[in-house]
């Protein structure tokens, strides 16, 4: 298994073509910081369905903006299932989202940002 997240490079390339590398790097950094805060809130209160649904909604949209397909899909599952799954399932799904975010964050910080968003 790889540590790289499921990532659609074409989405990021399009964003870079629209915003430029510098501005994209700035919003990508803000995404990582904001998403870390959301994931921390979710993990701290993983039985709070309303909180999970709200934070997952924001993560879903932001992750899709940058092409992080798996992170977005996991957040969508959490958003849709938060009110109907048992609390132990909710905690498990929140943990999976947290793990995927850690892979995504590591990839952003170790690959994308150091390369000035130059992606193959």
C-alpha positions as CSV (number, residue, x, y, z in Angstrom):
1,X,0.0,0.0,0.0
2,X,1.2,3.5,-0.8
3,X,1.2,6.5,1.4
4,X,0.0,8.7,-1.4
5,X,-3.7,9.7,-1.3
6,X,-6.2,8.9,-4.1
7,X,-5.5,12.1,-6.1
8,X,-6.8,13.4,-9.4
9,X,-3.9,15.5,-10.6
10,X,-5.9,17.1,-13.4
11,X,-8.1,18.8,-10.9
12,X,-5.1,20.5,-9.3
13,X,-3.6,21.3,-12.6
14,X,-6.8,23.1,-13.6
15,X,-6.8,25.1,-10.3
16,X,-3.1,26.1,-10.9
17,X,-3.9,27.2,-14.4
18,X,-6.7,29.4,-13.0
19,X,-5.1,30.8,-9.9
20,X,-1.4,30.4,-10.5
21,X,1.0,28.3,-8.4
22,X,1.5,30.8,-5.7
23,X,-2.2,31.4,-4.9
24,X,-3.0,27.7,-5.3
25,X,-0.2,26.9,-2.8
26,X,-1.7,29.5,-0.4
27,X,-5.2,28.1,-0.5
28,X,-3.9,24.5,-0.4
29,X,-2.0,25.3,2.8
30,X,-5.1,26.9,4.2
31,X,-7.1,23.7,3.3
32,X,-4.6,21.5,5.1
33,X,-4.7,23.7,8.3
34,X,-8.5,24.1,8.3
35,X,-9.1,20.4,7.6
36,X,-6.7,19.4,10.4
37,X,-8.8,21.6,12.7
38,X,-12.0,19.9,11.5
39,X,-10.6,16.4,11.8
40,X,-9.4,17.1,15.3
41,X,-12.9,18.3,16.3
42,X,-14.5,15.3,14.7
43,X,-12.1,12.8,16.4
44,X,-12.6,14.5,19.8
45,X,-16.4,14.2,19.6
46,X,-16.8,11.2,17.2
47,X,-20.3,10.4,18.5
48,X,-21.7,13.8,17.8
49,X,-23.6,13.1,14.5
50,X,-24.5,16.8,13.9
51,X,-20.9,17.9,14.3
52,X,-19.6,15.1,12.1
53,X,-22.1,15.8,9.4
54,X,-21.3,19.5,9.4
55,X,-17.5,19.2,9.3
56,X,-17.6,16.3,6.8
57,X,-19.6,18.5,4.5
58,X,-16.9,21.1,4.4
59,X,-14.1,18.6,4.0
60,X,-15.9,16.9,1.2
61,X,-16.2,20.1,-0.8
62,X,-12.7,21.4,-0.1
63,X,-11.0,18.0,-0.8
64,X,-12.8,17.8,-4.2
65,X,-11.6,21.3,-5.1
66,X,-8.0,20.1,-5.0
67,X,-8.6,16.6,-6.5
68,X,-8.3,14.5,-3.3
69,X,-10.9,12.0,-4.4
70,X,-10.7,9.4,-1.6
71,X,-10.8,12.1,1.1
72,X,-13.8,13.7,-0.5
73,X,-15.6,10.3,-0.9
74,X,-15.0,9.4,2.7
75,X,-16.3,12.7,3.9
76,X,-19.4,12.3,1.7
77,X,-20.0,8.9,3.3
78,X,-19.7,10.5,6.7
79,X,-21.9,13.4,5.8
80,X,-24.7,11.1,4.5
81,X,-24.4,8.5,7.2
82,X,-23.8,10.5,10.3
83,X,-27.4,10.6,11.4
84,X,-28.2,6.9,10.6
85,X,-25.3,4.8,11.7
86,X,-24.5,3.5,15.2
87,X,-22.0,5.5,17.3
88,X,-19.3,2.9,17.1
89,X,-19.6,2.9,13.3
90,X,-19.5,6.7,13.3
91,X,-16.3,6.6,15.4
92,X,-14.7,4.0,13.0
93,X,-15.6,6.0,9.9
94,X,-14.3,9.2,11.5
95,X,-11.0,7.4,12.2
96,X,-10.7,6.3,8.6
97,X,-11.3,9.9,7.5
98,X,-8.6,11.0,9.9
99,X,-6.2,8.4,8.5
100,X,-6.9,9.5,4.9
101,X,-6.4,13.1,5.8
102,X,-3.1,12.3,7.4
103,X,-2.0,10.7,4.1
104,X,-3.3,13.7,2.2
105,X,-1.6,16.2,4.5
106,X,1.7,14.4,4.3
107,X,1.5,14.3,0.5
108,X,0.7,18.0,0.3
109,X,3.5,19.0,2.6
110,X,6.2,16.5,1.3
111,X,5.4,16.4,-2.4
112,X,3.1,19.1,-3.7
113,X,4.2,22.2,-1.9
114,X,8.0,21.5,-2.1
115,X,7.6,21.0,-5.9
116,X,5.8,24.3,-6.3
117,X,2.8,22.3,-7.4
118,X,4.7,20.9,-10.4
119,X,2.9,17.6,-10.9
120,X,3.4,15.1,-13.7
